[in-house]
Amino acid sequence: MEYNLNELGVELAKISLGIKAIKLNPEEPFTWASGYRMPIYNDNRMLLGDFSHRRFVANAFKTIIDSYGLQYDLIAGTSTAGIPPSTTLADKLQAPSIYVRDKPKDHGMKNQIEGIDAEDDLKGRKAILIEDLISTGGSSANAVQAIRNANGVCDYCLSIFNYGLDKAVEEFGKLDPKCNVLSILNYDVLLQVALETGQVYLKDHIDMLKEWRADPFNWGAKHGFPKIEKGDKK
């Protein structure tokens, strides 16, 4: 089925909210790994459980690639959550596939990029990086730089979902040359669908979720949900 880019985000939001891959709860926030209390939680690995969802994500990425006329020699995934969607997409495109570790292994050949010989490099090939989620953007930007350090070209990072945080814009802004970020689903579309489908039904909650995106790391403490430090009881 053909989709336009806006329809892709709306459909993915419905899927993700429906299977609880994305959860919204400003009254009882989730504790992220960092200890911060956040009103949203995203686990795109939930999309792996149904073939139709995996196919939708791959088709959506292909639609983005075709719509923007993106050129590529291979598809790269971030380790670990970006590996399944990047592999599914690479299979659909019949393209080579690699994945990028957050840091080189501390044993063996000490690879950071898997799918090429550790004693070789990418020889100037164009890679599209596939990420599952962009939050603060640091790990995604590091993966782009790792590809470039291996003599690859990476000017596009595609993600399943993007919170749209200023911190991510800042992290990607450090890259030279620029790497463009394109996402199937963004935060604004998510809130629109959440309101339309009744996942969030109070205007106050929508306002709180918008406020979170503007200042995510102070949002919890402001609303009575301070950061949980290591060793604290939850």
Secondary structure, DSSP 8 states (H G I E B T S, - for coil): ----HHHHHHHHHHHHHHTTSEEE-SSS-EE-TTS-EESEEE-GGGGGG-HHHHHHHHHHHHHHHHHHT---SEEEEETTTTHHHHHHHHHHHT--EEEE-SS--SSTT--SEETS-TT---TT-EEEEEEEEESS-HHHHHHHHHHHHTT-EEEEEEEEEE---HHHHHHHHT-SS--EEEEEEEHHHHHHHHHHTTSS--HHHHHHHHHHHHSHHHHHHHTT-----TT---
